[in-house]
Every structure is written in C-alpha cells, then in structure tokens.
Amino acid sequence: MSVRPAAALLYGGAAAAVIALHLATSGTLGFHTDELYYLDSGRHPALGYVDFPPVVPLLARLETGLLGVTPWSLRVLPSVLSGLLVVLFGACARRLGGTLAVQGIALAVGIASPYLLAANSVFQTVTFDQVTWMAALHWFLCVVVDGRRRYWIALGATLGIGLEVKFTIAALVAGMVLAVLLTPRLRALLRTAGPWLCAAIALLVWAPNLAWQVANGFPTLAYVTNHQGSISEGGGVVSYLVVLGLELALLLPLWVGGMISLFRDRRLRPVAIACAVPLVLFLFAGKGYYAAGTIPIVMVQGLIAISRLERPRVRAGLRAAVLVACALDFVLLLQLTLPITPPSRLHATGLDAQSEVFADSVGWDDVAHQVTAIYDGLPASDRSGTVIISRYYGVPGAVQVFGDAGRLPAVVSPQLSDWYWLPPRLTATSALMVDYRPSEVGWMCRSAELVAHLTVPYQVQGLEQGAPVTFCRLSAPVPSIWRRLRDFS
C-alpha cells in the first residue's frame, strides 16, 4: 500500500471512530442549560450576545432547523467537529516532520484526550473554540516553518472566525503577537505584506461583532469583569491547575516534554511562546479549559521529541508507554468524559456532583412542566396579569422547547443576553419569580409569597433542584425594575 492511501485510511479511520463514539452516546442525556440558552439565542438572531459572539447560536438555529430540536440532533455538529480535531493532531505531527507512525500515535492521543471527549459531548462554544485554536496554531506553525503569505492569510481568516466564536482566542492572538515580536526572523516579516494581511482579515471578519459591541456599550466587558468574581470563587489558581492536570491526565509527562522541546528548538520557539502566553494569562483570569486548544500541538511535539531519540529500544518503549497511557486515560475517565451513564444512575454514582455538564443535562422537560403547573395553579384573577421571571436563562429556554406557549405568559430572565429580550410594552401586575426567595425580591413586591420548589428527577443535583418559586405582587411595572434585575455575570 502506498503512503497516501495508508494515510487517508489512518486519518479517516481515526476521525470516524471518534465521531461514531459521540453519535452513539450524545443522546443519553437531555439538553444542557447552556444548550437551551444557545437555542434561545438563535431564536433572537443578532451580531453579538453578552457572553459570546454570534456564530455558535446561529449554528444551533441552523442545525436544529435542519435536523429537529432534540439533544442528539443538536450535538451532531460537535460530534463531526470532534473528528476534525483528531485529524488536526495528525496534521500537526505531519507538519513537524513526523512519520506516518508518529502521526498515527498523535491520532491516538487525540482520540483519547479527556478534554476533547468531555467538551464535544454537548453543544457548547468550547468545541468551536477548540477547532479555531487548533487550526490557528496549525497555520501559525506553517508560518513559523515556512512563512509564505498564504499561511498568513489562512491564519488571519481562522483568528477572525475564532473571534466570532469565543473571545478567549484573544489570549492566543496575544501569544502569537508576542512570539513574532520576540523572534528576529519573524519580526523581519513585519516588513512584508503577510502579517498585515493576517491582521486585516481577522479584523474584517470580526467587524460585525465589534460593531455590535460598540452599539450596545460593550456589554461583554461588563460580563468579563463580573465573571472574574465567579472564577475566583470557584477555586482560582488551585482550581485552574487541577482542571489542567485532569485534562492532561497520564500524558502530563508527554506535555511537559513537548513544551521543553518547543522552547529548546530555536526554530519552533515562537510556537512555544504562543502556547505559553494563554496558559499564563488564564492562570490568573480564566478557567483551566480556556487554553486547552494549546495542548495538542505541545503533545505532538512531545511525540516528535521521542521519535528523535537515538536509542531504538528507549524510543519504542516510550511510544508504547504513550499508547498505554492513552488507553488508560480513555478507560479510566470514560464515565466522566462521555455521557454513558443514564440519568437515573447519575446521583447514585455521584457523577452529578463530579460533572456540572451531566447534572444540568437532566430534567428540563420536568422543570418546564412544573413551571406551567404552578402558573396554572394560580387563581384565574392572578394568571391574567402574571409574568414569569427566572433568575437563570435555562427556564425560558426550557419553556420554549418543552412548554405550551399558548398557555403561558411571557417567560423572561434578566441573566446575560436574555435581559435584552424583555417583550416591549409588557404589562403585568404580578410575577412568578423562579429561583428567587421572597427576601430577595421584597424590594420590587407589594407582597411576596413562597409558593413552590422545583425538583429535578432521580434526585440529580442540577441547577434547579429545590429552586424556590415566589409569587410577587409587583410594586412597579416590570420595565421600570428590569435594569436593577440585570445579571451580566
């Protein structure tokens, strides 16, 4: 068999395997809270949203419009992109000069990577962010190795798309800029058209969202500022390092070796700088998975370093160790990275406490029906003037998917982009306040009474488990109090 067919079979088989794995498991759990938010955002098309640019929610709307609104159909695109992410492992190995055998090991590392398996089991910005990070680093590697203009153009287009997907890629941009400025041969390229074409294309692609930010007073800056508090409360630096360690798992030595190898190689040092800068930036202002897109290329360089060892037995032994570590990572972390446990077993196995993604992917249909039943249980005189206000965006999204719009009044939330979707000329004299206690809404009510608590099936400790529902007789119209309710964190 010639090399080209063998490579096609290897790459195609690796991509097909991981895609099939996700498609086989992605319907186990229901919609995640954030998925309901993306679906709701897609129903309110815009050039931007408070906490992310427009591409992902618009893709959610397109995908469900074609395939239907189910958890499995929404997750088809992330499943397919998971195959592309694995292929990019091999592509980086090839660009770094790895043989077909090294590329095959790189593909195995990609298939078993716990951070990719976990991220791509649901529809979130993380998947699309990882694709743009990995693709951008691949093009940056091409620039470092070759420097031709076409690679700068491809890099600019990828970074621009990345900025329309998730703003975390700005940290990678910072790393690449610093790498260029610190590397004499790359700095010399600033006298050519390539880098400036890259910057111009990226800004052009990002321009629609940037215009939206300007028009709306840069709400994302308020979100980022407020969000830092929740990150710090979640464990800060310690939590960041723990998450990063779990992402690397048993392949931590390979990543460390790859990073050392990148820094020691004068030619590839710019890639090391581009990868290191986001890791440092997010250490103090981010979460452990934000810079996960830098891990693959570092891992691959670790494999290249192993392949260059002069002692064949040591080289073969380390390659075997990498494959064994991949297999162990896959098997030992499978229950935590993929939704193979049914909802009825999540609490019994403790997985709802270990995975927020699993915990918040159960019971949204029940929540929507409970909210409807609580509303229906109000006296008829109260129902006619009642609006439903939820602290979190999951409830409005769940009602849109599972509720009966004809039976319910407006269901709104002041959280993030939902805050913008308050119906115009809304008139209401009372409100069902979901996830608010009477003491929290006394300032806006003439009277406030706790009327129910929501429950999530199977005792799963999800976001809405035990959530209070308060009936509030409003002391002022909803539009006049809406700004005070706003939550951009």
C-alpha positions as CSV (number, residue, x, y, z in Angstrom):
1,M,0.0,0.0,0.0
2,S,1.3,3.4,-0.9
3,V,1.8,6.1,1.7
4,R,-1.1,8.3,0.6
5,P,-3.8,5.6,0.7
6,A,-2.4,4.4,4.1
7,A,-2.5,8.0,5.5
8,A,-6.1,8.5,4.2
9,L,-7.2,5.3,5.8
10,L,-5.5,6.1,9.1
11,Y,-6.8,9.6,9.3
12,G,-10.3,8.7,8.1
13,G,-10.5,5.8,10.5
14,A,-9.4,7.9,13.5
15,A,-12.0,10.6,12.6
16,A,-14.8,8.1,12.0
17,A,-14.1,6.3,15.3
18,V,-14.4,9.4,17.5
19,I,-17.4,10.7,15.5
20,A,-19.2,7.3,15.9
21,L,-18.4,7.3,19.6
22,H,-20.0,10.7,20.2
23,L,-23.0,9.9,18.0
24,A,-23.6,6.7,19.9
25,T,-23.6,8.4,23.3
26,S,-24.8,12.0,22.7
27,G,-28.5,11.2,23.1
28,T,-28.1,9.6,26.6
29,L,-28.9,12.9,28.5
30,G,-31.2,15.7,27.8
31,F,-30.4,19.3,26.9
32,H,-27.8,21.1,29.0
33,T,-28.7,24.5,30.5
34,D,-26.3,26.3,28.1
35,E,-27.7,24.4,25.1
36,L,-31.1,25.8,25.9
37,Y,-29.5,29.2,26.0
38,Y,-27.9,28.8,22.6
39,L,-31.2,27.7,21.1
40,D,-32.9,30.7,22.6
41,S,-30.2,33.0,21.4
42,G,-30.6,31.5,17.9
43,R,-34.2,32.5,18.1
44,H,-33.1,36.1,18.7
45,P,-30.5,36.5,15.9
46,A,-28.0,39.3,16.4
47,L,-24.5,40.3,15.6
48,G,-23.5,39.6,19.2
49,Y,-24.5,38.5,22.6
50,V,-23.4,39.4,26.1
51,D,-21.2,36.4,26.7
52,F,-20.3,35.2,23.3
53,P,-20.2,36.3,19.6
54,P,-22.9,35.3,17.1
55,V,-21.6,32.2,15.3
56,V,-22.5,29.4,17.8
57,P,-26.1,30.3,18.5
58,L,-26.7,30.8,14.8
59,L,-25.3,27.4,14.0
60,A,-27.6,26.0,16.7
61,R,-30.6,27.5,15.0
62,L,-29.4,26.3,11.6
63,E,-28.7,22.7,12.8
64,T,-32.0,22.3,14.6
65,G,-33.8,23.8,11.8
66,L,-32.5,21.1,9.5
67,L,-32.4,18.1,11.9
68,G,-35.1,19.0,14.5
69,V,-34.9,20.2,18.1
70,T,-33.5,17.2,20.1
71,P,-30.4,16.8,22.2
72,W,-28.9,14.3,19.7
73,S,-29.6,16.4,16.6
74,L,-28.1,19.5,18.2
75,R,-24.9,17.5,19.1
76,V,-24.3,16.2,15.6
77,L,-22.1,19.1,14.6
78,P,-19.9,18.9,17.7
79,S,-19.6,15.2,17.0
80,V,-18.4,15.8,13.5
81,L,-16.0,18.5,14.6
82,S,-14.5,16.1,17.1
83,G,-13.3,14.1,14.1
84,L,-11.7,17.2,12.7
85,L,-9.9,17.9,16.0
86,V,-8.4,14.5,16.0
87,V,-7.3,15.0,12.4
88,L,-5.6,18.2,13.4
89,F,-3.4,16.2,15.8
90,G,-2.1,14.2,12.9
91,A,-1.8,17.3,10.7
92,C,0.4,19.0,13.2
93,A,2.6,15.8,13.5
94,R,3.0,15.8,9.8
95,R,3.9,19.5,9.6
96,L,6.5,18.9,12.4
97,G,8.1,16.2,10.3
98,G,6.7,13.1,12.0
99,T,6.5,9.8,10.1
100,L,3.2,8.1,9.4
101,A,3.7,6.0,12.6
102,V,4.2,9.2,14.6
103,Q,1.1,10.7,13.0
104,G,-0.8,7.5,14.0
105,I,0.2,7.8,17.6
106,A,-0.8,11.5,17.5
107,L,-4.2,10.5,16.2
108,A,-4.5,8.0,19.1
109,V,-3.6,10.8,21.6
110,G,-6.4,12.9,20.0
111,I,-9.0,10.2,20.3
112,A,-8.2,9.5,24.0
113,S,-7.8,13.1,25.1
114,P,-10.2,13.6,28.0
115,Y,-10.7,17.3,27.4
116,L,-11.8,16.7,23.8
117,L,-14.1,13.9,24.7
118,A,-15.8,15.8,27.5
119,A,-16.1,19.1,25.6
120,N,-17.6,17.6,22.5
121,S,-20.3,15.5,24.2
122,V,-22.6,18.6,24.2
123,F,-23.2,21.6,22.0
124,Q,-21.2,24.5,23.5
125,T,-18.8,27.2,22.4
126,V,-16.0,25.1,23.7
127,T,-16.0,22.8,20.7
128,F,-15.9,25.5,18.2
129,D,-13.3,27.4,20.2
130,Q,-11.0,24.4,20.3
131,V,-11.3,24.0,16.5
132,T,-10.3,27.6,15.8
133,W,-7.4,27.4,18.4
134,M,-6.0,24.2,16.9
135,A,-6.5,25.4,13.4
136,A,-4.9,28.7,14.2
137,L,-1.9,27.1,15.8
138,H,-1.5,24.8,12.8
139,W,-1.4,27.8,10.5
140,F,1.0,29.6,12.9
141,L,3.2,26.6,12.8
142,C,3.1,26.7,9.0
143,V,4.1,30.4,9.2
144,V,7.0,29.6,11.6
145,V,8.3,26.8,9.4
146,D,7.6,28.3,6.0
147,G,6.4,31.9,6.2
148,R,4.6,32.1,2.9
149,R,1.9,34.7,2.5
150,R,-0.9,32.1,2.0
151,Y,-0.3,30.8,5.6
152,W,-0.6,34.3,7.0
153,I,-3.9,34.7,5.1
154,A,-5.2,31.4,6.4
155,L,-4.2,32.4,9.9
156,G,-6.0,35.7,9.7
157,A,-9.2,34.1,8.5
158,T,-9.0,31.5,11.3
159,L,-8.4,34.0,14.0
160,G,-11.2,36.2,12.7
161,I,-13.6,33.3,12.8
162,G,-12.3,32.5,16.3
163,L,-13.2,36.0,17.5
164,E,-16.7,35.4,16.2
165,V,-16.9,32.1,18.1
166,K,-15.5,32.9,21.6
167,F,-13.3,35.8,22.9
168,T,-10.9,33.6,24.7
169,I,-8.9,33.3,21.5
170,A,-7.7,36.8,22.1
171,A,-5.2,35.3,24.5
172,L,-3.8,33.2,21.7
173,V,-3.6,36.2,19.5
174,A,-1.6,37.9,22.3
175,G,0.7,34.9,22.4
176,M,1.3,35.0,18.7
177,V,2.0,38.7,18.6
178,L,4.5,38.4,21.4
179,A,6.1,35.4,19.6
180,V,6.5,37.5,16.4
181,L,8.0,40.4,18.3
182,L,10.4,38.3,20.2
183,T,11.7,36.3,17.2
184,P,14.1,38.2,14.9
185,R,13.3,36.3,11.7
186,L,9.5,36.6,12.3
187,R,9.9,40.3,13.3
188,A,11.6,40.8,9.9
189,L,8.4,39.6,8.2
190,L,6.6,42.7,9.6
191,R,8.2,44.5,6.6
192,T,6.3,42.2,4.3
193,A,2.5,42.1,3.5
194,G,1.8,38.8,5.2
195,P,1.4,39.8,8.8
196,W,-0.6,42.9,7.9
197,L,-2.9,40.9,5.7
198,C,-3.4,38.5,8.6
199,A,-4.4,41.3,10.9
200,A,-6.6,43.0,8.3
201,I,-8.5,39.8,7.5
202,A,-9.0,38.9,11.2
203,L,-10.4,42.4,11.9
204,L,-12.6,42.3,8.9
205,V,-14.2,39.0,9.9
206,W,-14.6,40.2,13.5
207,A,-16.0,43.6,12.4
208,P,-19.8,42.8,12.7
209,N,-19.5,41.7,16.3
210,L,-17.2,44.6,17.1
211,A,-19.8,47.0,15.7
212,W,-22.5,45.3,17.9
213,Q,-20.3,45.8,20.9
214,V,-19.8,49.5,20.2
215,A,-23.6,50.0,19.5
216,N,-24.5,48.3,22.8
217,G,-21.9,49.9,25.1
218,F,-19.5,46.9,25.2
219,P,-21.7,44.6,27.4
220,T,-19.1,41.8,27.1
221,L,-16.6,43.9,29.0
222,A,-19.1,44.1,31.9
223,Y,-19.6,40.4,31.7
224,V,-15.9,39.6,31.7
225,T,-15.4,41.9,34.7
226,N,-18.2,40.4,36.6
227,H,-17.2,36.8,35.6
228,Q,-13.8,37.1,37.2
229,G,-15.5,37.0,40.6
230,S,-17.2,33.7,39.9
231,I,-13.9,32.3,38.6
232,S,-12.1,33.3,41.8
233,E,-14.9,31.9,44.0
234,G,-14.6,28.7,42.0
235,G,-11.1,28.0,43.3
236,G,-8.9,30.4,41.4
237,V,-5.3,29.3,40.6
238,V,-5.7,26.0,42.5
239,S,-8.8,25.0,40.6
240,Y,-7.2,26.1,37.3
241,L,-4.2,23.8,37.9
242,V,-6.4,20.9,39.0
243,V,-8.5,21.2,35.8
244,L,-5.4,21.5,33.7
245,G,-4.0,18.3,35.4
246,L,-7.2,16.4,34.6
247,E,-7.0,17.5,31.0
248,L,-3.5,16.1,30.7
249,A,-4.1,13.1,32.9
250,L,-1.5,10.4,32.4
251,L,0.0,12.2,29.4
252,L,1.3,15.0,31.6
253,P,4.9,13.9,31.1
254,L,4.4,14.0,27.3
255,W,3.1,17.6,27.5
256,V,5.9,18.7,29.7
257,G,8.5,17.1,27.4
258,G,6.8,18.7,24.4
259,M,6.8,22.2,25.9
260,I,10.5,21.8,26.8
261,S,11.3,20.6,23.3
262,L,9.5,23.5,21.7
263,F,11.4,26.1,23.8
264,R,14.7,24.4,23.2
265,D,14.2,24.3,19.4
266,R,15.1,27.8,18.2
267,R,13.1,27.4,15.0
268,L,9.9,26.3,17.0
269,R,10.3,28.6,20.0
270,P,7.7,31.0,18.7
271,V,5.1,28.2,18.8
272,A,6.1,27.6,22.5
273,I,5.6,31.3,23.3
274,A,2.2,31.3,21.6
275,C,1.1,28.3,23.7
276,A,2.6,29.5,27.0
277,V,1.2,33.0,27.0
278,P,-2.5,31.9,27.1
279,L,-1.7,29.4,29.9
280,V,-0.2,32.2,32.0
281,L,-2.9,34.7,31.2
282,F,-5.7,32.3,32.1
283,L,-3.9,31.2,35.3
284,F,-5.0,34.4,36.9
285,A,-8.0,35.3,34.9
286,G,-9.7,32.3,33.5
287,K,-10.6,28.6,33.8
288,G,-8.5,25.5,33.3
289,Y,-10.1,24.6,30.0
290,Y,-9.8,28.0,28.3
291,A,-6.3,27.3,26.9
292,A,-6.9,23.6,26.2
293,G,-6.6,24.3,22.5
294,T,-2.8,24.7,23.0
295,I,-2.4,21.2,24.4
296,P,-2.5,19.2,21.2
297,I,0.4,20.8,19.4
298,V,2.6,20.6,22.5
299,M,1.7,16.9,22.9
300,V,2.6,16.3,19.3
301,Q,5.9,18.0,19.7
302,G,6.5,15.6,22.7
303,L,6.0,12.7,20.3
304,I,8.4,14.2,17.8
305,A,11.0,14.5,20.5
306,I,10.5,10.8,21.4
307,S,10.9,9.9,17.7
308,R,14.3,11.7,17.6
309,L,15.8,9.7,20.4
310,E,18.8,7.7,19.2
311,R,18.3,4.5,21.2
312,P,15.7,2.4,19.4
313,R,14.6,0.5,22.5
314,V,14.1,3.6,24.5
315,R,12.2,5.2,21.6
316,A,10.0,2.1,21.2
317,G,9.4,1.9,24.9
318,L,8.3,5.5,25.3
319,R,6.0,5.2,22.3
320,A,4.4,2.1,23.8
321,A,4.1,4.0,27.1
322,V,2.2,6.8,25.4
323,L,-0.2,4.3,23.8
324,V,-0.7,2.6,27.1
325,A,-1.3,6.0,28.8
326,C,-3.9,6.8,26.1
327,A,-5.7,3.6,26.7
328,L,-5.7,4.0,30.4
329,D,-6.9,7.7,30.2
330,F,-9.7,6.6,27.9
331,V,-10.9,3.7,30.0
332,L,-10.4,5.2,33.5
333,L,-12.0,8.6,32.6
334,L,-14.7,7.3,30.2
335,Q,-17.5,7.5,32.6
336,L,-16.6,11.1,33.5
337,T,-15.9,12.3,29.9
338,L,-18.7,10.7,28.0
339,P,-22.4,10.5,28.9
340,I,-22.6,6.7,29.1
341,T,-24.4,6.7,32.4
342,P,-28.2,7.1,32.2
343,P,-29.9,10.0,34.1
344,S,-31.4,7.5,36.6
345,R,-27.9,6.5,37.7
346,L,-26.2,9.9,37.9
347,H,-26.9,10.6,41.5
348,A,-26.4,7.1,42.7
349,T,-22.9,7.0,41.1
350,G,-22.0,10.5,42.3
351,L,-21.5,11.8,38.8
352,D,-23.9,14.7,39.2
353,A,-21.5,16.0,41.9
354,Q,-18.4,15.5,39.7
355,S,-19.8,16.8,36.4
356,E,-21.8,20.0,36.1
357,V,-22.4,19.1,32.5
358,F,-24.1,15.9,33.5
359,A,-26.0,17.3,36.4
360,D,-27.5,20.2,34.3
361,S,-28.5,17.9,31.4
362,V,-31.3,16.2,33.3
363,G,-35.0,17.2,33.9
364,W,-35.5,20.4,31.9
365,D,-38.7,19.0,30.4
366,D,-39.9,18.4,34.0
367,V,-38.9,21.9,35.0
368,A,-40.9,23.4,32.1
369,H,-43.9,21.3,33.1
370,Q,-43.6,22.2,36.8
371,V,-43.5,25.9,36.0
372,T,-46.5,25.5,33.8
373,A,-48.4,23.6,36.6
374,I,-47.5,26.3,39.2
375,Y,-48.8,29.0,36.8
376,D,-52.0,27.0,36.1
377,G,-52.5,26.7,39.9
378,L,-52.8,30.4,40.4
379,P,-56.2,31.9,40.8
380,A,-57.7,33.0,37.4
381,S,-57.7,36.6,38.6
382,D,-53.9,36.5,39.1
383,R,-53.0,34.5,36.0
384,S,-54.2,37.2,33.6
385,G,-51.7,39.7,34.9
386,T,-48.7,37.5,35.7
387,V,-45.3,37.3,34.0
388,I,-42.8,34.5,34.7
389,I,-39.3,35.8,35.6
390,S,-36.5,33.3,36.0
391,R,-33.1,34.2,37.6
392,Y,-31.3,31.9,35.2
393,Y,-31.7,31.5,31.4
394,G,-32.4,27.8,31.5
395,V,-36.0,28.1,32.4
396,P,-37.1,30.4,29.5
397,G,-35.1,28.1,27.1
398,A,-36.8,25.0,28.5
399,V,-40.2,26.5,28.3
400,Q,-39.6,27.4,24.6
401,V,-38.7,23.8,23.9
402,F,-41.0,21.8,26.2
403,G,-43.7,24.3,27.2
404,D,-47.0,25.3,25.7
405,A,-46.6,28.9,24.6
406,G,-50.4,29.3,24.2
407,R,-51.0,28.6,27.9
408,L,-48.2,30.7,29.4
409,P,-47.5,34.4,29.6
410,A,-44.1,35.8,28.8
411,V,-41.2,33.8,30.4
412,V,-38.2,36.0,30.7
413,S,-34.8,36.2,32.5
414,P,-32.5,39.1,33.4
415,Q,-29.5,36.9,33.0
416,L,-27.0,37.8,30.2
417,S,-28.5,38.1,26.7
418,D,-31.9,37.2,28.0
419,W,-32.0,40.6,29.6
420,Y,-32.4,42.2,26.1
421,W,-35.4,40.1,25.2
422,L,-38.0,41.6,27.5
423,P,-41.1,42.0,25.4
424,P,-42.0,45.6,24.5
425,R,-44.9,47.1,26.2
426,L,-45.0,44.3,28.8
427,T,-47.8,44.9,31.3
428,A,-48.0,42.8,34.4
429,T,-49.3,43.3,37.9
430,S,-47.6,40.2,39.4
431,A,-44.8,37.8,38.7
432,L,-43.8,34.2,39.3
433,M,-40.2,34.5,40.3
434,V,-38.3,31.3,39.7
435,D,-35.1,30.8,41.7
436,Y,-35.9,33.9,43.9
437,R,-36.8,33.8,47.5
438,P,-39.3,36.3,49.0
439,S,-36.5,38.0,50.9
440,E,-34.6,38.6,47.6
441,V,-37.4,40.3,45.8
442,G,-39.1,42.2,48.6
443,W,-37.8,45.5,47.1
444,M,-40.0,45.0,44.0
445,C,-43.1,43.5,45.5
446,R,-46.0,44.8,47.5
447,S,-46.2,41.2,48.8
448,A,-44.1,38.1,48.2
449,E,-45.0,34.5,49.0
450,L,-43.0,31.3,48.5
451,V,-45.4,29.0,46.6
452,A,-43.3,26.0,45.5
453,H,-39.9,24.4,45.0
454,L,-38.8,22.8,41.7
455,T,-37.5,19.3,41.6
456,V,-35.2,17.5,39.2
457,P,-35.8,13.8,38.6
458,Y,-33.8,11.0,40.1
459,Q,-32.5,13.3,42.8
460,V,-29.9,14.7,40.4
461,Q,-28.3,17.8,42.0
462,G,-28.8,20.0,39.0
463,L,-29.2,23.8,38.8
464,E,-32.9,23.8,39.5
465,Q,-33.0,21.1,42.2
466,G,-35.0,22.7,45.1
467,A,-35.2,26.0,43.3
468,P,-37.7,28.3,45.1
469,V,-40.6,29.9,43.2
470,T,-42.1,33.1,44.7
471,F,-45.3,34.8,43.8
472,C,-44.8,38.5,43.8
473,R,-47.4,41.3,43.5
474,L,-45.4,43.9,41.7
475,S,-45.0,47.4,43.2
476,A,-43.9,48.8,39.8
477,P,-44.1,47.8,36.1
478,V,-41.5,45.2,35.0
479,P,-39.8,47.6,32.5
480,S,-39.1,50.1,35.3
481,I,-37.3,47.5,37.5
482,W,-35.7,45.5,34.7
483,R,-32.3,47.2,34.9
484,R,-32.0,46.6,38.6
485,L,-32.6,42.8,38.0
486,R,-29.9,42.6,35.3
487,D,-27.3,40.0,35.8
488,F,-24.2,40.1,33.5
489,S,-22.2,37.6,35.5
